[in-house]
Amino acid sequence: MTVKVALVGAGSVGQRHVRTLKHLGVRITSVTDTHPAAAEQVARELDVRAFTDPENALDLTDADAVYVCVPPFAHGSGERAALSRNLPLFVEKPVGLGRETAEEIGVLVEAAGVITGTGYHWRCADTMEHARDLLAEAPALLANGYWLDKRPPVPWWGRVDRSGGQVVEQLTHVLDAARFLLGDVVEVYAAGIRRAAETGTQTAGRASRETDDVDDATAATLRFASGAVATMAATSVLATKHRAALHTVSRGLYLEVSEAGLSSFIGTSRTDLESAEDPRVTVDREFIEAVLGERETTRTPYAEALSSHRLGCAITESARLGLPVKLPQGRSAAYGA
Ligand SMILES: NC(=O)c1ccc[n+]([C@@H]2O[C@H](COP(=O)([O-])OP(=O)(O)OC[C@H]3O[C@@H](n4cnc5c(N)ncnc54)[C@H](O)[C@@H]3O)[C@@H](O)[C@H]2O)c1
């Protein structure tokens, strides 16, 4: 059976998924984007219809699943259109700007009981599974996470009310990796700095825009339910990506985890491993296999993405308030949504 996918959001990551899905034998049956020219360009290349509203796309064309690849501020309509039709749903990270829409979609996902996948592809690297096995033998006491990068070129990125800020938008991959490897976080305390660059200066290799209001840098401490502690550092003022990684410390064991692979230092010996498959491909393959019934679920379900998003939002809130923020656990985790 050929899986038919409706694409919502025809920007750079939407187009990346299209390339991977075509390679996996999937047929894209419609392209929706609020920017008509963006939808039409991708639709023309695929010889399918373009839409500006996902409800129309799903009413007028056939789909077995929906990919929502929109910026943080734009989540909601694509997910609702898919879930009201009980269609499997893939959502790019982060799953929202703040918590409100993401929590609402989380409830709808649970009620619909459909297969979900999300863009937290680090989880799909086989090296992550290997890291988890090593940490099962020697539990982590400390972790240090990093997203030290340039400002992404997309126009919406520099605005808190569009992207949610760097922690919600980028560090979220590292936060998700930390949850995957160390478990849930119970408390965070964070601080941020924004120092206005002179208009138009190339401080970050890309012109800083007058309207930008995201912090230039964030530092956070985290305490996990296991008792482990972590620091997280994020900045977007560099000329190029310097590091996006999670390092962990256990007795006699040091791990350096990234989307590309794993370096492990056991005692005094070092081993470097690369993931056998690009996890950005694996995340799509797993979702399509789950839609086909070839596997029960994905490693990136919406509920896990929502938990990682809650953590990013808590760090952002702590930096804004200048106070520690506790994360409710278990069924009360949605409290305060
Ligand atoms: N997992 C990953 O590796 C990865 C990589 C890059 C981007 N992303 C994520 O994907 C998301 C999109 O990033 P991008 O780089 O593709 O952005 P982009 O700006 O290139 O594309 C976003 C597209 O969505 C469209 N859009 C906006 N609102 C919409 C709506 N309500 N309905 C339909 N379309 C809408 C825009 O017109 C644009 O064409 C971001 O949240 C980003 O964090 C994930």
Ligand as a Chemical Component Dictionary entry (heavy atoms), coordinates in Angstrom:
data_LIG
# 
_chem_comp.id                   LIG 
_chem_comp.type                 NON-POLYMER 
_chem_comp.pdbx_formal_charge   0 
_chem_comp.three_letter_code    LIG 
# 
loop_
_chem_comp_atom.comp_id 
_chem_comp_atom.atom_id 
_chem_comp_atom.alt_atom_id 
_chem_comp_atom.type_symbol 
_chem_comp_atom.charge 
_chem_comp_atom.model_Cartn_x 
_chem_comp_atom.model_Cartn_y 
_chem_comp_atom.model_Cartn_z 
_chem_comp_atom.pdbx_ordinal 
LIG N1  N1  N 0  13.399 18.711 13.413 1  
LIG C1  C1  C 0  14.247 19.451 12.733 2  
LIG O1  O1  O 0  15.383 19.069 12.485 3  
LIG C2  C2  C 0  13.825 20.789 12.229 4  
LIG C3  C3  C 0  14.634 21.464 11.314 5  
LIG C4  C4  C 0  14.212 22.713 10.859 6  
LIG C5  C5  C 0  13.026 23.248 11.320 7  
LIG N2  N2  N 1  12.261 22.566 12.223 8  
LIG C6  C6  C 0  11.022 23.136 12.746 9  
LIG O2  O2  O 0  10.027 23.194 11.733 10 
LIG C7  C7  C 0  9.241  24.354 11.910 11 
LIG C8  C8  C 0  9.203  25.114 10.585 12 
LIG O3  O3  O 0  10.522 25.533 10.273 13 
LIG P1  P1  P 0  10.952 25.949 8.781  14 
LIG O4  O4  O 0  12.414 26.126 8.829  15 
LIG O5  O5  O -1 10.367 25.004 7.789  16 
LIG O6  O6  O 0  10.225 27.366 8.646  17 
LIG P2  P2  P 0  9.908  28.142 7.310  18 
LIG O7  O7  O 0  9.631  29.546 7.701  19 
LIG O8  O8  O 0  10.942 27.832 6.266  20 
LIG O9  O9  O 0  8.557  27.461 6.802  21 
LIG C9  C9  C 0  7.349  27.520 7.508  22 
LIG C10 C10 C 0  6.208  27.543 6.473  23 
LIG O10 O10 O 0  4.984  27.445 7.201  24 
LIG C11 C11 C 0  4.069  28.335 6.583  25 
LIG N3  N3  N 0  2.989  28.638 7.532  26 
LIG C12 C12 C 0  2.954  29.564 8.525  27 
LIG N4  N4  N 0  1.787  29.479 9.193  28 
LIG C13 C13 C 0  1.087  28.470 8.628  29 
LIG C14 C14 C 0  -0.192 27.892 8.897  30 
LIG N5  N5  N 0  -0.972 28.300 9.922  31 
LIG N6  N6  N 0  -0.611 26.887 8.099  32 
LIG C15 C15 C 0  0.166  26.440 7.077  33 
LIG N7  N7  N 0  1.386  26.941 6.787  34 
LIG C16 C16 C 0  1.834  27.947 7.556  35 
LIG C17 C17 C 0  4.912  29.534 6.167  36 
LIG O11 O11 O 0  4.260  30.323 5.184  37 
LIG C18 C18 C 0  6.167  28.844 5.661  38 
LIG O12 O12 O 0  6.061  28.536 4.282  39 
LIG C19 C19 C 0  9.868  25.152 13.061 40 
LIG O13 O13 O 0  9.115  24.967 14.230 41 
LIG C20 C20 C 0  11.235 24.562 13.228 42 
LIG O14 O14 O 0  11.694 24.530 14.549 43 
LIG C21 C21 C 0  12.635 21.352 12.662 44 
# 
loop_
_chem_comp_bond.comp_id 
_chem_comp_bond.atom_id_1 
_chem_comp_bond.atom_id_2 
_chem_comp_bond.value_order 
_chem_comp_bond.pdbx_ordinal 
LIG N1  C1  SING 1  
LIG C1  O1  DOUB 2  
LIG C1  C2  SING 3  
LIG C2  C3  SING 4  
LIG C2  C21 DOUB 5  
LIG C3  C4  DOUB 6  
LIG C4  C5  SING 7  
LIG C5  N2  DOUB 8  
LIG N2  C6  SING 9  
LIG N2  C21 SING 10 
LIG C6  O2  SING 11 
LIG C6  C20 SING 12 
LIG O2  C7  SING 13 
LIG C7  C8  SING 14 
LIG C7  C19 SING 15 
LIG C8  O3  SING 16 
LIG O3  P1  SING 17 
LIG P1  O4  DOUB 18 
LIG P1  O5  SING 19 
LIG P1  O6  SING 20 
LIG O6  P2  SING 21 
LIG P2  O7  DOUB 22 
LIG P2  O8  SING 23 
LIG P2  O9  SING 24 
LIG O9  C9  SING 25 
LIG C9  C10 SING 26 
LIG C10 O10 SING 27 
LIG C10 C18 SING 28 
LIG O10 C11 SING 29 
LIG C11 N3  SING 30 
LIG C11 C17 SING 31 
LIG N3  C12 SING 32 
LIG N3  C16 SING 33 
LIG C12 N4  DOUB 34 
LIG N4  C13 SING 35 
LIG C13 C14 SING 36 
LIG C13 C16 DOUB 37 
LIG C14 N5  SING 38 
LIG C14 N6  DOUB 39 
LIG N6  C15 SING 40 
LIG C15 N7  DOUB 41 
LIG N7  C16 SING 42 
LIG C17 O11 SING 43 
LIG C17 C18 SING 44 
LIG C18 O12 SING 45 
LIG C19 O13 SING 46 
LIG C19 C20 SING 47 
LIG C20 O14 SING 48 
# 
